[in-house]
């Protein structure tokens, strides 16, 4: 049997505006519950919402970045459903006339070269947040109510978890480069619902669509999707098609569970929002926003290869994340050594970011501090291992490299007279090893260098030690 996987996405991206979509309440994350609300975002009787112009501009920016057509006029609609965190009993969104339509993202890898069609991008308000405590009590925080979103809806063009991973990575990169959102999944700035079903190529029999909700990381999205692919495959093998339903992913048990039967469009009773006037989108506005489109990752990658003479692999890694590419270029201004700068960022910096689970935007040190550390290692002021220790402290404390080096006593010993005395003592203590080296056992040299490094607690300049040691032995 041969099956085709059909995956479509609904991706909610929180826009980085200072105020909400229909009122002036702050969108700052992490404030005390229910301290950023007003009669408008709480939907109290008699209020009149006013559309935030910046939300429309950011929506247009996203549409242009994703190759969409921009609508000449837009209006808002009401999506009616009941849920405790939806304080008004309806969500103000776009259904009949979205801001952006008919876009695409190109996927390019060794074995994938295709376009994923984007059906629509519309602007809307976020709901509040439901919180459960350990006893099962329900609490509602409406700070998020009215925070502006765009929803990116794709066609079911994704046919594997690998394509899904490529798509999500590229979409996140594009949005980060536009700077309309920080895309922090841990703060809810990027949330993704996955719609998935399978078709039997021999019989054209399709399973019913499952919608996966509450996925808070790319890792969870991929794992949940792969689980559903296997579940739908078993349905078809057993001659079943399943039910149209919404399911949740349990990370601990690595499986999905039924949440509810999936609603149809009719259940939401969409109708026009009469309290918000129709907006005409000026062509000059679209043109001005198009001029502000940034240099995207694939363009920057080619520039890094040509201008900095970096390998393709380095350029790919550095430009996948906008802020990583900024760190590279800002640091290289002070090192003027692209390959060395790339090696440090791709190696120890990225490893530390992953181990500490922090975003590159949240690092404590400045690019010039990282450059100073790299220059000190390159100039043999400290050893490479000492540099790694210093970087670890730089991640933990807002201190300068030289201050850390002095505090930890990590400066490299370059004084040749001092090194000669140490080497001479080691040679005298290890006469048998010296004799073995003279008799052809060259690997003994490494042992002798190691003894010097041990004596100096790793501070001796290994190149100078090697040179002095050979002169003594010979």
C-alpha positions as CSV (number, residue, x, y, z in Angstrom):
1,X,0.0,0.0,0.0
2,X,1.1,3.6,-0.7
3,X,-0.1,6.5,1.3
4,X,0.3,10.3,0.9
5,X,0.6,12.5,3.9
6,X,-1.3,15.8,3.7
7,X,-0.4,18.5,6.3
8,X,-1.7,22.0,6.5
9,X,-0.8,24.6,9.2
10,X,-2.5,27.4,11.1
11,X,0.3,29.5,12.7
12,X,-0.5,32.2,15.1
13,X,2.2,34.9,15.4
14,X,2.1,37.6,18.0
15,X,3.0,41.0,16.6
16,X,5.6,43.1,18.4
17,X,3.5,46.2,18.8
18,X,3.6,48.3,22.0
19,X,-0.2,48.4,22.3
20,X,-3.1,46.0,21.6
21,X,-5.0,45.7,18.3
22,X,-8.1,47.7,19.3
23,X,-7.0,49.6,22.4
24,X,-4.0,51.3,24.0
25,X,-3.3,48.6,26.6
26,X,0.3,47.4,26.8
27,X,1.3,44.1,25.3
28,X,4.3,43.7,27.6
29,X,4.9,40.0,28.5
30,X,5.1,38.7,32.1
31,X,3.2,41.4,34.0
32,X,0.9,40.7,36.9
33,X,-2.4,39.0,35.8
34,X,-5.2,41.3,34.7
35,X,-3.2,44.5,35.0
36,X,-3.1,45.3,31.3
37,X,-6.8,45.5,30.5
38,X,-9.5,48.1,29.8
39,X,-13.2,48.1,28.9
40,X,-12.2,47.6,25.2
41,X,-10.1,44.5,25.5
42,X,-12.5,43.2,28.2
43,X,-15.5,43.7,25.8
44,X,-17.6,45.7,28.2
45,X,-20.9,47.1,26.9
46,X,-20.9,50.4,25.1
47,X,-17.2,50.3,24.0
48,X,-16.0,51.0,20.5
49,X,-12.7,49.4,19.3
50,X,-10.3,51.3,17.0
51,X,-7.9,49.3,14.7
52,X,-4.2,49.8,15.4
53,X,-2.5,51.0,12.2
54,X,0.8,49.4,13.1
55,X,-1.0,46.0,13.2
56,X,-2.1,46.5,9.5
57,X,1.4,47.6,8.5
58,X,3.0,44.5,10.2
59,X,0.4,42.3,8.5
60,X,1.3,43.7,5.2
61,X,5.1,43.3,5.9
62,X,4.4,39.6,6.6
63,X,2.4,39.2,3.5
64,X,5.0,40.8,1.3
65,X,7.8,38.7,2.9
66,X,5.7,35.6,2.2
67,X,5.0,36.5,-1.4
68,X,1.3,37.2,-0.9
69,X,-1.1,39.5,-2.7
70,X,-2.3,42.4,-0.5
71,X,-6.0,43.2,-0.4
72,X,-7.0,46.7,-1.4
73,X,-9.6,47.0,1.3
74,X,-10.1,45.0,4.5
75,X,-12.7,44.7,7.2
76,X,-13.1,42.7,10.4
77,X,-15.4,39.8,11.3
78,X,-16.8,38.1,14.4
79,X,-16.0,34.5,15.1
80,X,-18.5,33.3,17.6
81,X,-17.8,30.6,20.2
82,X,-17.8,30.1,23.9
83,X,-14.7,29.6,26.0
84,X,-13.8,31.0,29.4
85,X,-10.8,33.0,28.2
86,X,-12.8,34.6,25.3
87,X,-14.3,37.3,27.4
88,X,-16.6,38.8,24.7
89,X,-18.1,35.5,23.6
90,X,-16.6,36.2,20.1
91,X,-13.2,36.8,18.6
92,X,-12.6,39.8,16.3
93,X,-10.8,38.4,13.3
94,X,-10.9,38.3,9.5
95,X,-12.7,35.6,7.6
96,X,-14.4,36.9,4.4
97,X,-11.7,39.3,3.3
98,X,-8.3,38.6,4.7
99,X,-5.4,41.1,4.5
100,X,-3.1,38.8,2.5
101,X,-3.8,35.9,0.1
102,X,-2.1,33.5,-2.3
103,X,1.5,33.5,-1.1
104,X,4.2,30.8,-0.8
105,X,7.4,29.7,0.9
106,X,10.1,27.9,-1.1
107,X,11.8,24.9,0.5
108,X,15.3,24.0,-0.7
109,X,17.5,21.3,0.6
110,X,19.5,18.4,-0.9
111,X,16.3,16.3,-1.6
112,X,13.5,18.8,-1.3
113,X,12.7,21.6,-3.8
114,X,9.1,22.8,-3.7
115,X,6.7,25.6,-2.9
116,X,4.4,25.4,0.1
117,X,1.3,27.6,-0.8
118,X,0.0,30.1,1.8
119,X,-3.7,30.4,1.5
120,X,-4.2,33.5,3.6
121,X,-2.8,35.7,6.3
122,X,-5.3,37.6,8.4
123,X,-5.0,39.9,11.5
124,X,-7.0,39.1,14.6
125,X,-7.0,39.6,18.4
126,X,-5.6,37.0,20.8
127,X,-7.8,35.5,23.6
128,X,-7.0,35.6,27.3
129,X,-5.1,32.8,29.1
130,X,-6.6,29.9,31.1
131,X,-4.5,28.7,34.0
132,X,-5.1,25.6,36.1
133,X,-3.6,25.0,39.5
134,X,-2.6,21.7,41.1
135,X,-6.1,21.3,42.6
136,X,-7.8,21.8,39.2
137,X,-9.0,25.3,39.9
138,X,-9.3,27.5,36.9
139,X,-7.9,31.0,36.7
140,X,-8.3,33.6,33.9
141,X,-5.7,36.2,32.9
142,X,-6.9,38.7,30.4
143,X,-3.6,40.5,29.9
144,X,-3.2,38.7,26.6
145,X,-6.8,39.4,25.5
146,X,-6.6,41.8,22.5
147,X,-2.9,41.3,21.8
148,X,-2.5,41.5,18.0
149,X,-1.8,38.4,15.9
150,X,-1.4,37.3,12.4
151,X,-2.6,33.9,11.4
152,X,-0.7,32.2,8.6
153,X,-2.8,29.4,7.0
154,X,-1.2,27.1,4.5
155,X,-2.6,24.7,1.9
156,X,-2.1,21.0,2.7
157,X,1.1,20.9,0.6
158,X,3.4,19.5,3.3
159,X,4.0,15.8,2.8
160,X,6.4,14.7,5.5
161,X,7.7,15.7,8.9
162,X,11.0,16.7,7.3
163,X,9.2,19.2,5.0
164,X,7.3,20.4,8.1
165,X,10.6,21.0,9.9
166,X,12.0,22.9,7.0
167,X,8.9,25.0,6.6
168,X,8.7,26.0,10.2
169,X,12.4,26.9,10.4
170,X,12.1,29.1,7.3
171,X,8.9,30.8,8.3
172,X,10.4,31.6,11.8
173,X,13.5,32.9,10.1
174,X,11.6,35.1,7.7
175,X,9.4,36.6,10.5
176,X,12.4,37.2,12.7
177,X,14.2,39.0,9.9
178,X,11.2,41.4,9.4
179,X,11.2,42.1,13.2
180,X,7.4,42.1,13.4
181,X,7.6,39.4,16.1
182,X,10.2,37.8,18.3
183,X,8.7,34.4,17.6
184,X,9.4,33.1,21.2
185,X,7.4,30.0,21.5
186,X,8.0,29.8,25.2
187,X,6.2,33.1,25.6
188,X,3.4,32.2,23.2
189,X,4.6,34.5,20.5
190,X,4.5,31.7,17.9
191,X,1.8,28.9,18.2
192,X,1.1,26.3,15.6
193,X,-1.9,24.0,15.0
194,X,-1.3,21.1,12.6
195,X,-4.0,19.7,10.4
196,X,-3.2,16.2,9.1
197,X,-4.7,13.3,7.2
198,X,-3.6,10.6,4.9
199,X,-4.8,9.4,1.5
200,X,-4.5,5.9,0.1
201,X,-3.0,6.4,-3.4
202,X,-4.5,3.2,-4.7
203,X,-8.1,3.7,-3.5
204,X,-8.2,7.5,-3.0
205,X,-9.6,6.8,0.4
206,X,-8.9,9.6,2.9
207,X,-8.8,9.7,6.7
208,X,-10.7,12.5,8.4
209,X,-8.6,15.5,9.4
210,X,-7.1,15.6,12.9
211,X,-6.1,19.0,14.3
212,X,-3.2,19.0,16.7
213,X,-3.4,21.8,19.4
214,X,-1.3,23.0,22.3
215,X,2.1,22.4,20.7
216,X,4.7,24.6,22.4
217,X,7.9,23.7,20.6
218,X,9.1,22.6,17.1
219,X,10.2,19.4,18.7
220,X,6.7,18.7,20.0
221,X,5.2,19.6,16.6
222,X,7.4,17.1,14.8
223,X,6.9,14.3,17.3
224,X,3.2,14.8,17.4
225,X,2.9,14.9,13.7
226,X,4.9,11.7,13.3
227,X,2.7,10.0,15.9
228,X,-0.4,11.0,13.9
229,X,1.1,9.9,10.6
230,X,1.5,6.4,12.2
231,X,-2.0,6.5,13.7
232,X,-3.7,7.5,10.4
233,X,-1.7,4.8,8.6
234,X,-3.1,2.2,10.9
235,X,-6.6,3.5,10.4
236,X,-6.3,3.1,6.6
237,X,-4.7,-0.4,7.0
238,X,-7.7,-1.4,9.1
239,X,-10.2,0.0,6.5
240,X,-11.1,3.0,8.8
241,X,-11.0,6.7,8.2
242,X,-11.4,7.9,11.8
243,X,-13.3,11.1,12.9
244,X,-12.8,14.8,12.3
245,X,-11.4,15.8,15.7
246,X,-9.1,18.1,17.7
247,X,-6.4,16.3,19.6
248,X,-3.7,17.3,22.2
249,X,-0.1,16.1,22.4
250,X,1.1,14.6,25.7
251,X,4.9,15.1,25.8
252,X,5.4,12.7,28.7
253,X,3.5,9.8,27.2
254,X,4.5,10.7,23.6
255,X,1.0,10.3,22.2
256,X,-2.0,12.3,21.3
257,X,-5.4,12.3,23.0
258,X,-8.9,13.3,21.9
259,X,-9.9,16.8,23.1
260,X,-13.2,17.2,21.2
261,X,-14.9,16.7,17.9
262,X,-13.7,19.3,15.4
263,X,-16.1,22.2,14.7
264,X,-17.0,23.2,11.2
265,X,-17.0,26.7,9.9
266,X,-20.8,26.9,10.3
267,X,-20.4,26.4,14.0
268,X,-18.6,29.7,14.4
269,X,-21.4,31.8,12.8
270,X,-19.0,34.3,11.2
271,X,-20.5,37.7,10.4
272,X,-19.2,41.2,9.7
273,X,-17.9,43.3,12.6
274,X,-20.0,46.5,12.4
275,X,-18.1,48.4,15.0
276,X,-14.9,48.7,12.9
277,X,-14.9,50.6,9.7
278,X,-13.7,49.2,6.4
279,X,-10.0,50.1,5.8
280,X,-8.7,51.0,2.3
281,X,-5.1,49.9,1.9
282,X,-3.2,52.6,0.0
283,X,-0.8,51.3,-2.8
284,X,1.8,53.8,-1.7
285,X,1.7,52.3,1.8
286,X,2.3,48.9,0.4
287,X,5.2,50.2,-1.8
288,X,6.8,51.9,1.2
289,X,6.6,48.8,3.3
290,X,8.1,46.7,0.4
291,X,11.1,49.0,0.4
292,X,11.6,48.2,4.1
293,X,11.9,44.5,3.5
294,X,15.1,43.2,5.0
295,X,17.9,41.2,3.5
296,X,16.6,37.6,4.2
297,X,18.6,34.6,5.3
298,X,19.1,33.1,1.9
299,X,20.4,36.5,0.6
300,X,22.6,37.0,3.6
301,X,24.0,33.5,3.2
302,X,25.2,34.3,-0.3
303,X,26.8,37.6,0.9
304,X,28.5,35.8,3.8
305,X,30.1,33.3,1.3
306,X,31.2,36.0,-1.1
307,X,32.1,38.9,1.2
308,X,33.5,37.0,4.3
309,X,34.8,34.0,2.3
310,X,33.0,31.7,4.7
311,X,32.2,28.0,3.8
312,X,28.6,27.4,2.8
313,X,28.0,25.4,6.0
314,X,29.1,28.3,8.2
315,X,27.0,30.8,6.3
316,X,23.9,28.5,6.5
317,X,24.2,28.2,10.3
318,X,24.9,31.8,11.0
319,X,22.1,33.2,8.8
320,X,19.3,30.8,9.8
321,X,18.8,33.0,12.9
322,X,18.7,36.8,12.3
323,X,20.2,37.6,15.7
324,X,23.0,35.1,15.4
325,X,24.0,36.7,12.0
326,X,23.9,40.2,13.7
327,X,26.2,38.8,16.5
328,X,28.6,37.5,13.9
329,X,28.8,40.7,11.9
330,X,29.0,42.9,15.0
331,X,31.8,40.8,16.5
332,X,33.7,40.5,13.3
333,X,34.0,44.4,13.2
334,X,36.3,44.1,16.2
335,X,38.2,40.9,15.2
336,X,38.5,41.3,11.4
337,X,38.8,37.5,11.4
338,X,35.6,36.0,9.9
339,X,36.6,32.4,10.1
340,X,37.8,32.6,13.7
341,X,34.7,34.6,14.7
342,X,32.5,32.0,12.9
343,X,34.2,29.1,14.7
344,X,33.6,30.6,18.1
345,X,30.0,31.4,17.5
346,X,29.2,28.1,15.8
347,X,31.0,26.1,18.4
348,X,31.1,27.4,22.0
349,X,28.5,30.2,21.7
350,X,25.8,28.0,20.1
351,X,26.6,25.1,22.4
352,X,26.2,27.3,25.5
353,X,22.9,28.8,24.1
354,X,21.5,25.3,23.7
355,X,22.8,24.0,27.1
356,X,21.4,27.0,29.0
357,X,18.3,27.1,26.8
358,X,18.5,30.8,26.2
359,X,17.9,33.0,23.2
360,X,20.8,34.8,21.5
361,X,19.0,38.1,22.3
362,X,19.3,37.3,26.0
363,X,23.1,36.9,26.2
364,X,24.7,39.2,28.8
365,X,27.8,40.2,26.9
366,X,28.3,42.6,24.0
367,X,29.8,41.7,20.6
368,X,32.9,43.7,21.4
369,X,33.4,41.6,24.6
370,X,33.2,38.4,22.6
371,X,35.6,40.0,20.0
372,X,38.1,40.9,22.8
373,X,38.0,37.3,24.0
374,X,38.6,35.9,20.5
375,X,41.5,38.3,20.0
376,X,43.1,37.4,23.3
377,X,43.0,33.7,22.3
378,X,44.3,34.4,18.8
379,X,47.1,36.6,20.3
380,X,48.1,33.8,22.7
381,X,47.4,35.9,25.7
382,X,45.3,33.0,27.0
383,X,44.9,29.4,25.9
384,X,41.9,28.1,23.9
385,X,40.8,26.1,26.9
386,X,41.0,29.2,29.1
387,X,39.0,31.1,26.5
388,X,36.2,28.5,26.9
389,X,36.2,29.0,30.6
390,X,36.0,32.8,30.2
391,X,33.1,32.5,27.8
392,X,31.2,30.3,30.3
393,X,31.5,33.1,32.9
394,X,30.6,35.7,30.3
395,X,27.3,33.9,29.8
396,X,26.7,33.9,33.6
397,X,27.9,37.4,34.5
398,X,28.0,40.8,32.9
399,X,31.8,41.1,33.2
400,X,34.5,41.9,30.7
401,X,36.8,39.1,29.5
402,X,40.0,40.7,30.9
403,X,38.4,41.1,34.3
404,X,37.4,37.4,34.4
405,X,40.9,36.3,33.2
406,X,42.6,38.3,36.0
407,X,40.1,37.1,38.6
408,X,40.6,33.5,37.7
409,X,44.3,33.8,37.0
410,X,44.0,32.4,33.4
411,X,46.7,34.6,31.6
412,X,49.0,32.5,29.5
413,X,52.7,32.2,30.4
414,X,54.7,33.6,27.5
415,X,57.8,34.6,29.3
416,X,60.5,32.5,27.7
417,X,63.0,32.7,30.6
418,X,60.3,31.5,33.0
419,X,59.3,28.7,30.6
420,X,62.9,27.7,30.2
421,X,63.3,27.2,33.9
422,X,60.1,25.1,34.1
423,X,61.1,23.0,31.0
424,X,64.6,22.4,32.4
425,X,63.2,21.1,35.6
426,X,60.8,18.7,33.8
427,X,63.6,17.4,31.6
428,X,65.8,16.6,34.6
429,X,62.9,14.9,36.4
430,X,62.1,12.7,33.3
431,X,65.6,11.7,32.0
432,X,64.3,8.2,30.9
433,X,61.5,9.7,28.8
434,X,64.0,12.1,27.2
435,X,66.3,9.2,26.3
436,X,63.3,7.3,24.8
437,X,62.5,10.3,22.6
438,X,66.2,10.4,21.5
439,X,65.9,6.7,20.6
440,X,63.0,7.4,18.2
441,X,59.8,7.3,20.4
442,X,58.5,10.7,19.3
443,X,55.2,10.3,21.1
444,X,57.1,10.8,24.4
445,X,57.3,14.5,23.5
446,X,53.6,14.8,24.1
447,X,54.0,13.4,27.5
448,X,56.7,15.9,28.4
449,X,54.7,18.8,27.1
450,X,51.8,17.5,29.2
451,X,54.0,17.6,32.3
452,X,54.9,21.2,31.6
453,X,51.2,22.1,31.2
454,X,50.4,20.3,34.4
455,X,53.1,22.2,36.3
456,X,51.8,25.5,35.0
457,X,48.1,24.5,35.4
458,X,47.6,24.8,31.7
459,X,48.8,28.4,31.5
460,X,52.0,27.8,29.5
461,X,52.0,28.7,25.8
462,X,52.1,25.2,24.2
463,X,53.9,26.4,21.1
464,X,56.7,28.0,23.1
465,X,56.9,25.0,25.4
466,X,57.3,22.7,22.3
467,X,60.1,24.9,20.9
468,X,62.0,25.2,24.2
469,X,61.6,21.5,25.0
470,X,63.0,20.4,21.6
471,X,66.0,22.7,22.1
472,X,66.8,21.2,25.5
473,X,66.5,17.6,24.3
474,X,68.6,18.2,21.2
